[in-house]
């Protein structure tokens, strides 16, 4: 019973923790602009993140070492440093977007300007990272993120024509006036949002924090292979309600407030309250994950003591990196830059940096010296290589498409 | 080096969301149509918010944020469009037409925001009445001049 409870809790946490500000914004924006014509990207992204998260989790369980530690050792310090720089910058940009997202969620609930919330949000994120136990932190915000199920309820309550939804999703077509480059740009944004690099750093480092061993691999796999796809359904629900409410009205989603509006229209004040709670939990949880990931990447590369499994005094440099990244992120949001724009750019730059994260994971997961008998099988390698080719294509196309489409205008 | 600098400047302008100048009437017309389409989207969103408000489906703080965002977004759209120099006298007509629609929509959105902050939620339906027509006009303009 205890094991069943642990597995269920892990799956629920994985579902609730799957969605972050990038998923919320990208899915609502795409649903409002393209209806269901880009829904196919979500399963493609979910399969990709499942594949590489499982690999990185297996690496952590087999080696009891963090991904960046192994990347530097396996690929050398130069390649590792290039990898670290890109991954850290993208993670810091994502953290900035998450801080903005939490502040915007609080603004929606209180109408107090989000800029006034930013310092408090940054302080609370730091305090939780500093004080709260790793598993407690992961569970509370992961389970809180489950409130986003309200988007699925709202989708059902809005009464979609299911056969039409299936037709639109399975026969993607461009609306008149929409160009193919813009369509592809948003496809890349959705893919980048689903496969954000910090997710695997956090997942694998979390495995080391929780002292995973070979016996924990089945539990980890159930979290990934059941929890992540169900989390992907939440992304689809966010896209779905936007497609039902905004797309027919010709409204494009530009703010976080609009993301939640369909839940109010479908379910009233209670639905909206649950949606705002879910958005808060999802963005706050992701702020914790990105904050920790910033610390993990730097500390693991330089070989410093890291993690919440030791007292902060013993991992002072790890905590200092987290603190400085949080302060920098909060300062960027306080410049009054639009947090939603930061989010949009963070997911596109995530797409650009994808190969730097996923290629080393594939290499390390194939190395019997680290993995022993838990080394990648033939199927994982075939699928991993196919995804790597896709990731390279996405990475190469992201910036040219951003320039050609004026960032999706 | 010059090419790299030019590219960097272009990317910086792009990322900053700056409007590029118009060199012909047709180019200006396309920008006007794009502006009208963006404004129609904001007005459409405000109409959905009004629907949530009049159906007692959303609390005041949330409505306040949505109307404030809509007003501010529309102001940005208008400022960006009005910052573009009309290339020919014929372009002035388009500028006036779009400008008038945006000003009118901006005034309605401002009134909605004021009424929400004063707690006059019952009056929102009446105040928002012109938005439906403005939405239709903006849509029609965008379609005609695309």
Contacts between the chains, C-beta under 8 A, distances in Angstrom:
chain1	res1	chain2	res2	distance
A	107	B	65	5.8
A	108	B	61	7.3
A	108	B	62	5.4
A	108	B	65	5.4
A	109	B	61	6.4
A	109	B	62	7.3
A	110	B	61	5.5
A	111	B	60	7.4
A	111	B	61	3.5
A	111	B	62	7.5
A	111	B	64	4.4
A	111	B	65	5.5
A	177	B	146	6.5
A	245	B	48	6.7
A	246	B	44	7.9
A	246	B	45	7.5
A	246	B	48	7.6
A	249	B	44	4.6
A	249	B	45	7.9
A	249	B	47	7.5
A	249	B	48	6.5
A	250	B	37	8.0
A	250	B	40	6.2
A	250	B	41	6.3
A	250	B	44	5.6
A	250	B	139	6.8
A	251	B	41	5.0
A	251	B	44	4.2
A	251	B	45	4.6
A	251	B	48	6.9
A	252	B	38	7.8
A	252	B	41	4.7
A	254	B	41	7.9
A	254	B	69	8.0
A	254	B	73	6.3
A	255	B	66	7.6
A	255	B	69	4.8
A	255	B	73	7.6
A	257	B	62	6.9
A	257	B	65	5.2
A	257	B	66	4.7
A	257	B	69	5.8
A	258	B	45	5.9
A	258	B	66	7.3
A	258	B	69	8.0
A	260	B	62	7.8
A	261	B	45	7.7
A	261	B	48	6.1
A	261	B	49	6.7
A	261	B	52	6.5
A	261	B	58	7.9
A	261	B	66	7.1
A	264	B	52	4.6
A	264	B	57	4.8
A	264	B	58	4.4
A	264	B	62	7.4
A	265	B	48	6.8
A	265	B	51	6.6
A	265	B	52	5.5
A	265	B	55	7.8
A	265	B	57	6.3
A	267	B	57	8.0
A	268	B	55	7.7
A	268	B	56	7.5
A	268	B	57	4.4
A	269	B	56	7.5
A	269	B	57	6.3
A	269	B	58	6.4
A	269	B	59	5.9
A	272	B	57	7.3
A	272	B	58	5.7
A	272	B	59	7.5
A	272	B	62	6.5
A	276	B	62	7.8
A	341	B	17	7.8
A	345	B	15	7.3
A	402	B	14	8.0
A	403	B	10	7.6
A	403	B	11	6.5
A	403	B	14	6.5
A	406	B	14	5.8
A	407	B	14	6.6
A	407	B	15	7.1
A	409	B	34	7.8
